């Protein structure tokens, strides 16, 4: 009766036939009357549940759309600033050189500061970027990665908020507020810094607390 793919009449007819087979004709009529009444309420309830699920999906799709818009916009913006010589050669250059050397299996000795990358700016999260440099070592890659990492931070925030507040709409609002916050945007355009991944990692913490079996609790301090 709960399955929309099976016509209601077919379900009731099967139940009636079973009643007739294993009981009496009167049982068949009784089952028919009971299931007909139940089926109406069940189908109405199922319709309401389906509407709620569609609403939840729309809010989730909306958050994903916001994240993509944010990520692509700031990727375009920061890459444009970089290509227009607006980025810092030191702050950005030491990470780019260090990661490139790591991707080539070499010691990340950064000539800009005259020492090993991890002897000064020890951010071990940079190791996660190394495989991307195997595919592309463009100087714009780091700005694109930074934009997407910051943007993705809205997703676990939305997942946590909708559960804690019991409202998908409020979860959407808080995710949008995170992406629209001036501090988030200004962090994104301030060259490249591994620390910019911290908000995204921290937003996973409450999400992990609510869904301990669905996701591991990432060690934020160690990553950042």
C-alpha positions as CSV (number, residue, x, y, z in Angstrom):
1,X,0.0,0.0,0.0
2,X,2.9,2.3,0.7
3,X,4.5,1.7,-2.7
4,X,3.4,4.3,-5.2
5,X,4.7,2.2,-8.1
6,X,2.0,-0.5,-7.4
7,X,-1.6,0.5,-8.1
8,X,-3.8,0.6,-5.0
9,X,-6.4,-1.7,-6.6
10,X,-3.8,-4.3,-7.4
11,X,-2.6,-4.4,-3.8
12,X,-6.1,-4.7,-2.4
13,X,-7.1,-7.3,-4.9
14,X,-4.1,-9.5,-4.0
15,X,-5.0,-9.3,-0.3
16,X,-8.6,-10.1,-1.0
17,X,-7.7,-13.2,-3.1
18,X,-5.4,-14.4,-0.3
19,X,-8.2,-14.0,2.2
20,X,-10.6,-15.9,0.0
21,X,-8.1,-18.7,-0.5
22,X,-7.2,-19.2,3.1
23,X,-10.5,-18.2,4.7
24,X,-14.1,-17.4,3.5
25,X,-15.8,-15.2,1.0
26,X,-16.9,-13.0,3.9
27,X,-13.3,-12.5,4.9
28,X,-12.5,-11.3,1.4
29,X,-15.2,-8.6,1.6
30,X,-14.0,-7.6,5.1
31,X,-10.4,-7.3,3.9
32,X,-11.5,-5.3,0.9
33,X,-13.4,-2.8,3.1
34,X,-10.6,-2.4,5.6
35,X,-7.8,-2.0,3.1
36,X,-9.8,0.5,1.0
37,X,-10.2,2.7,4.0
38,X,-6.6,2.4,5.1
39,X,-5.2,2.9,1.6
40,X,-6.7,6.4,1.3
41,X,-5.1,7.6,4.6
42,X,-1.8,5.9,3.7
43,X,-1.6,7.4,0.2
44,X,-2.4,10.9,1.7
45,X,0.3,10.4,4.3
46,X,2.8,9.2,1.7
47,X,2.0,12.2,-0.5
48,X,2.8,14.6,2.4
49,X,6.1,12.7,3.1
50,X,7.0,13.0,-0.5
51,X,6.3,16.7,-0.5
52,X,8.6,17.2,2.5
53,X,11.3,15.2,0.9
54,X,11.1,17.3,-2.3
55,X,11.3,20.4,-0.1
56,X,14.4,19.1,1.6
57,X,16.0,18.2,-1.7
58,X,15.3,21.7,-3.0
59,X,17.1,23.3,0.0
60,X,20.0,21.0,-0.4
61,X,20.3,21.7,-4.1
62,X,20.1,25.4,-3.3
63,X,23.1,25.1,-0.9
64,X,25.1,23.2,-3.5
65,X,24.3,25.9,-6.1
66,X,25.5,28.6,-3.7
67,X,28.7,26.8,-3.0
68,X,29.4,26.4,-6.7
69,X,28.6,30.0,-7.5
70,X,30.8,31.2,-4.6
71,X,33.7,28.8,-5.6
72,X,33.6,29.7,-9.3
73,X,33.2,33.4,-8.7
74,X,36.1,33.6,-6.3
75,X,38.2,31.3,-8.5
76,X,37.7,33.7,-11.4
77,X,38.3,36.8,-9.2
78,X,41.5,35.6,-7.5
79,X,43.0,34.1,-10.6
80,X,42.3,37.4,-12.4
81,X,44.0,39.3,-9.6
82,X,47.0,37.0,-9.8
83,X,47.3,37.2,-13.5
84,X,47.1,41.0,-13.2
85,X,50.2,40.9,-10.9
86,X,48.1,41.7,-7.9
87,X,49.2,38.7,-5.7
88,X,52.2,38.7,-3.4
89,X,55.2,37.0,-4.9
90,X,56.4,36.0,-1.4
91,X,53.3,34.8,0.4
92,X,52.0,33.0,-2.7
93,X,55.4,32.1,-4.3
94,X,56.8,30.1,-1.3
95,X,53.9,27.7,-1.2
96,X,53.8,27.3,-5.0
97,X,57.5,26.5,-5.2
98,X,57.4,24.2,-2.2
99,X,54.4,22.2,-3.4
100,X,55.9,22.0,-6.9
101,X,59.1,20.6,-5.5
102,X,57.2,18.0,-3.5
103,X,55.2,17.0,-6.5
104,X,58.5,16.2,-8.3
105,X,59.8,14.2,-5.4
106,X,62.3,16.8,-4.3
107,X,63.0,18.4,-0.9
108,X,60.8,21.6,-0.6
109,X,63.7,24.0,-0.2
110,X,62.2,27.4,-1.0
111,X,64.7,29.8,-2.5
112,X,62.5,32.8,-1.6
113,X,63.1,32.4,2.1
114,X,66.3,30.3,1.9
115,X,65.0,27.3,3.9
116,X,62.8,24.3,3.8
117,X,59.1,25.0,3.5
118,X,58.3,23.0,6.6
119,X,61.1,24.6,8.5
120,X,59.1,27.8,8.7
121,X,55.6,27.6,7.3
122,X,54.7,24.1,8.5
123,X,51.3,23.3,7.0
124,X,51.0,19.6,6.4
125,X,47.7,20.0,4.7
126,X,49.7,21.0,1.7
127,X,50.5,17.4,1.1
128,X,46.9,16.9,0.0
129,X,47.6,19.4,-2.9
130,X,50.6,17.6,-4.2
131,X,48.7,15.1,-6.3
132,X,46.9,18.0,-8.0
133,X,50.2,19.4,-9.1
134,X,50.9,16.1,-10.9
135,X,48.0,17.0,-13.2
136,X,48.5,20.7,-13.4
137,X,51.3,22.9,-12.0
138,X,49.7,26.2,-13.2
139,X,50.3,29.0,-10.7
140,X,46.5,29.6,-10.7
141,X,45.7,26.1,-9.2
142,X,46.2,27.2,-5.6
143,X,43.7,30.0,-5.9
144,X,41.1,27.7,-7.4
145,X,41.7,25.1,-4.7
146,X,41.4,27.8,-2.0
147,X,38.1,29.1,-3.3
148,X,36.5,25.6,-3.5
149,X,37.8,24.6,0.0
150,X,36.4,27.7,1.6
151,X,33.1,27.3,-0.3
152,X,32.7,23.7,0.6
153,X,32.7,24.7,4.3
154,X,29.1,25.7,3.9
155,X,28.0,22.1,3.3
156,X,28.7,20.6,6.7
157,X,27.5,23.8,8.3
158,X,24.2,23.4,6.4
159,X,24.0,19.7,7.4
160,X,24.6,20.5,11.1
161,X,22.2,23.5,11.2
162,X,19.3,21.8,9.5
163,X,19.6,19.0,12.1
164,X,20.2,21.1,15.1
165,X,17.5,23.7,14.3
166,X,15.1,21.1,12.7
167,X,14.7,23.4,9.7
168,X,16.2,23.1,6.2
169,X,15.4,26.7,5.5
170,X,17.4,27.9,8.5
171,X,20.2,25.6,7.5
172,X,20.2,27.2,4.0
173,X,20.2,30.7,5.6
174,X,23.2,30.0,7.8
175,X,25.1,28.4,4.9
176,X,24.4,31.5,2.8
177,X,25.4,33.8,5.7
178,X,28.7,31.9,5.9
179,X,29.4,32.3,2.2
180,X,28.4,36.0,2.2
181,X,30.4,36.9,5.4
182,X,33.0,39.6,4.6
183,X,35.6,37.8,6.6
184,X,35.2,34.7,4.4
185,X,35.4,36.6,1.2
186,X,38.4,38.8,2.3
187,X,40.2,35.7,3.4
188,X,39.7,34.2,0.0
189,X,41.2,37.2,-1.9
190,X,44.2,37.7,0.5
191,X,46.7,35.7,-1.6
192,X,47.0,32.0,-0.8
193,X,47.2,30.7,2.7
194,X,46.8,27.1,3.9
195,X,45.1,28.5,7.0
196,X,42.1,29.4,4.8
197,X,41.1,25.7,5.0
198,X,40.5,26.0,8.7
199,X,36.9,27.2,8.5
200,X,35.9,24.3,6.3
201,X,37.5,21.8,8.6
202,X,36.0,23.3,11.7
203,X,32.5,23.3,10.3
204,X,32.8,19.5,10.0
205,X,33.2,19.2,13.8
206,X,29.6,19.7,14.9
207,X,28.4,17.7,11.8
208,X,30.6,14.8,13.0
209,X,29.2,15.0,16.5
210,X,25.7,14.6,15.2
211,X,26.5,11.9,12.6
212,X,29.4,10.0,14.3
213,X,28.8,6.9,12.2
214,X,28.6,8.6,8.9
215,X,31.8,10.6,8.9
216,X,35.1,10.5,10.8
217,X,35.9,13.4,13.1
218,X,38.7,15.2,11.3
219,X,41.6,16.4,13.5
220,X,41.3,20.1,12.6
221,X,44.3,21.3,14.5
222,X,46.7,18.8,12.9
223,X,45.4,19.5,9.4
224,X,45.4,23.2,9.7
